[in-house]
């Protein structure tokens, strides 16, 4: 399809993530208070959406504790700063197998595999405006484990999210994930038009070359809303690439720790840098209320 630049762009800030970055930068927030404060700072810098994981406040390790999510969401909602809340539902699908010769039984250390209801328990309790659905299984990133999202799990989780009236952000790490996402919409598991996040350059999903990126862009139905991001030094180039291809933008410490060579970033600084790129391209940046109107979101109180 011909490219058409997006003239009204929203920015998502992925605040902390679940990767092993907690000891690589002092700016990676750990406690619910730190994550909330960093999210609010990102909103003040221009982010309309904050995408949040939680971590163990002491160790920084990723967590699924609903109490931590509850504290985080209450702190963000109780602040005077308006922002659209997007919570991950990606935790609880990790399998670490044994050796190549003895893959079973699985390694209990690192394996965290639970059912669909438990994986979205914090979503049902906190009722964010958006939550993520990782739309496929893959060998994942910095550890030797499998991110597991079977068709049955995805149908169950997607149905629960739709029933909760929480907007699903489809996380597409490869072309097949988009293929299955379209199937979920076709089946009525997810509402149409859907929302997609293209996750580029995450080992071992879609590489972040522009040919692969455009293949994924061209596979998105024309009426869907989408964003894109890449990792590390490629984060800011993909700000420009997303806008030029008609999409929206994601930045943040989940995906990149650096502002410049040797200079560790804060979330607010990464958002500010993306704002300058977007405005430099001649596009405008929309805020949280415009995003709610665009995506059909309703800001709600938790149960």
Secondary structure, DSSP 8 states (H G I E B T S, - for coil): ------SEE-EEEE-S-SSS-TTT-TTS--SHHHHHHHHHHHHHHT-SEEEE-EE-TTT--EE--HHHHHHHHHHHHHSSS--EEEE----SEEE----SS---S--TTT-EE--HHHHTHHHHHH--SEEEEE-S-EEETTTTEEE---HHHHHHHHHHHHHTT-EEEEEESSHHHHHHHHHHHHHTSS-SS-EEEEE-S-TTSS---HHHHHHHHHTS-TTSEEEEE--GGGHHHHHHHHHHTT-EEEESTTT--EEETTEE--HHHHHHHHHHHHHHTT-EE--HHHHHHHHT-------
